[in-house]
Amino acid sequence: MSSYSSNYLRLLSLTKQLTFYVNQGRHVDALSLFHRMQTSPSLTLDPFVYPLVLKSCGAIHRPQLGLSIHAYATKSSLFSNPFIACALVDMYGKCFSISSARKLFDEIPQRNVVSWNSMISIYTLSGRLDAALDLFQSMDVGPNESTFNAIIAGLSELEGGPFKAIGFYRRMKKLVLRPNLITLLALLPACVGVASLSLIKEIHGYAFRSNIEPHPQLRSGLVEAYGRCGSLVNARNVFQCMEERDVVAWSSLISAYALHGEARAALEVFQQMELAKVWPDDITFLGVLKACSHAGLADEALDYFDRMHKDYKVEASADHYSCLVDALSRAGRLYEAYKVIKEMPMKPTAKTRGALLGACRTYGEVELAEIAGRALFEIEPSNAANYVLLAKIYASVGRYEEAQRMRMEMKERGVKVAPGSSWVVNQD
């Protein structure tokens, strides 16, 4: 075998190993291997290597190596390679700034759809949806599935964006582009955002016909989407069809039951999860504690909160504390709830204080209501609901002067009650 053939086979083998490292997220190993390949005098690297290395540079923030590859690509006329150009744009967006990535994108001599997608993704991931949409409108090549996936994912997470995300999904289908797994995963939050059970069923049916439905990540997403839209039967059916149920699937079903007040069902699922030897995480326990709080199961909430740290080494977040305070408050154990608030290792949130204030009205507890109310005025001074609730608590025990004073304080601070509103989904 000639030395050329031997070196080519060695390069091929090392490139496969490099690809494996990058795909597995082992970016330090990938860059270490690249350094060995680069310093080997017998190897001449081909253009396939550089996009892989640039991906690792962006993932673990190695801007200097990225810059040196950019300089080499320019010097070696490799910048005209669309894959290298796209990888450079992505690296600049992650390691430097969006503006520098856009400047580089504008310099690409021949932009294909992959180039456009790279820049659009940078905009959507950074929350600059207006810039992403402007770029989408200015595309001089036809968009593909990845283009729409980036836009749909960005819009789904944006306030007021779910309707637009669904619109882009419809637009995508009109162009006879086939939604893939990434499309459906991006679209499910938008369906939940507008409470469109019919669209969730449409997505589920399409996934089934396209043989995407068995994917565990999609099934977990469907469990959550069905559950949050109130279809507990469908959520349970999807869950039972799963051959392998990871922590996400179990947590999704627990949260679905908790959201709709099915506390005992949620806790039963958690027990089944423990029997299945699946290790719960912070999201799991958030669902469990919400189930306890919605049903006023104070003792159970205290027990699970204690087990969360002792048995599973999960650190409690502000949301976990909020659920515990809510469970105690709903059960009328207001001073225990207040004790939990005072002993929190982090600053109590408005949700935590609000749970106590709401329960104070139910049980006619004025002293704690004043403490919780005043704390809420500091946390969210423009939230009229807190002032109105404290005023109602005063009025409920005959302290009308204090109630009037609350209303005057609202007026002095310029706090106004927002008018009610509603929306409907047009089922075209």
Disulfide bonds with the S-S distance in Angstrom:
none
